Amino acid sequence: MFNLFKKKQETIKVIDKIWMSETAKWNGILDLWKKDPELVILCWFDETYQHLNALFTKETVSPVSLLMVKEAHISRGNGKNIIFAEHYPLLKKEQELFSQWQLTEAIVYSAMDEPPVQLFRRGTDN
């Protein structure tokens, strides 16, 4: 009746790396990649992918594992560190992908001046 005995769905530990600005976030991702060129960077949105692709094109001729989530396959991340360049607006969809990829934790980069964070901040100003 109240699902008292239903197994609670496990959630993946999400580690948010929050930067003061998007520029700082982009530079943080670039610096992290420089330390670990095998790093897999996943983007939920095309705009993010295009921005990071342009940034890496300016910075290196080396191959970068920069992928759109919808095109990525778990085999690309085997044995490699994986980060997400942003959150997906629907927590359930994000958690489903984390579970599908069998992640124990997910590292997500965000910035204080990104639209989703701004919406949250406006909601707490009241």
Secondary structure as UniProt FT lines:
FT   TURN            4..5
FT   STRAND          13..19
FT   HELIX           22..35
FT   TURN            37..38
FT   STRAND          40..43
FT   HELIX           46..59
FT   STRAND          65..68
FT   HELIX           69..71
FT   HELIX           74..77
FT   TURN            78..79
FT   STRAND          82..84
FT   HELIX           91..100
FT   TURN            101..102
FT   STRAND          105..111
FT   TURN            112..113
FT   HELIX           115..124
//
